[in-house]
Amino acid sequence: MEVIIRPNADAVAQLVARLIAKELRANPHLVLGLATGRTMESVYRILARLHKEKQLDFSLCRTFNLDEYVGLSGDNPHSYRYYMDKRLFSQVNIDKRNTHLPNGMAPDLDGECREYEAKIKRAGGIDLQLLGIGKAGHIGFNEPLSALRSRTRVKALTPATIEQNAAIFEDVGRAPRRAITMGVGTILECRRCLLMATGVSKADIVAKAVEGPITSMISATALQLHAHCTVVVDEAAASKLNATDYYRWIFQNEPEWEEFRAQD
Ligand code: GLP
């Protein structure tokens, strides 16, 4: 794992968007794993701008999202399909047929999960997976006790997650209670993971995810097993980490980060 600390949420989104753009320019056939949530919104805004102003080309790119609510169709404004269409897919020149999310309305949900795994495999696996982190440490919707080798499946959401997401639904009673999510094992097979977190409300969980012991209670800790995982946080989200001197040293000195230092 490597941890990159940026001064604020804007700088985090800038760096993450630039990393994605760099990988996409190097490989136009990139298989990109995508995530939803408030943290990602600014990344998608910047990617849309890079497409319009710097000709960032998505025409050959394929995408797989981490998760989708069970029981919501793609035209429901609360679904993750709707979120992605609105914030990214309709803003860039991606072929909609190359964009994939699990179908939360599938009559056979287990079959849908197996098919999702098969589609990822047929695409040659995910090159770069973007990740946010829930306040209790989930990646995707891998709630506490998600097996570290789990695959795409239906997961019951915790009351805390339902509550957190309820703000966007009219009332908590209408918020979905289950979701289809890539498993921790699915995520660990991606070639590179990019986890981003901003704000003081994520400080505790970022410290646990990065510097705490690996446990299925906090699925983000499994990323410590990944050979190429970059965690990008702002000062607020980094405020409970211990080894920040070392993380800052890496960013200031390693040649890999030179072009990204220039944005400061
Ligand atoms: C949801 C999503 C996660 C996301 C998390 C954090 O639970 N399933 O993929 O990481 O929200 O969202 P936010 O960025 O809004 O804090």
Boltz pocket constraint, residues with backbone or C-beta under 6 A from the ligand:
constraints:
  - pocket:
      binder: B
      contacts: [[A, 35], [A, 36], [A, 37], [A, 38], [A, 39], [A, 40], [A, 66], [A, 67], [A, 131], [A, 132], [A, 133], [A, 134], [A, 135], [A, 138], [A, 139], [A, 140], [A, 141], [A, 161]]
      max_distance: 6.0
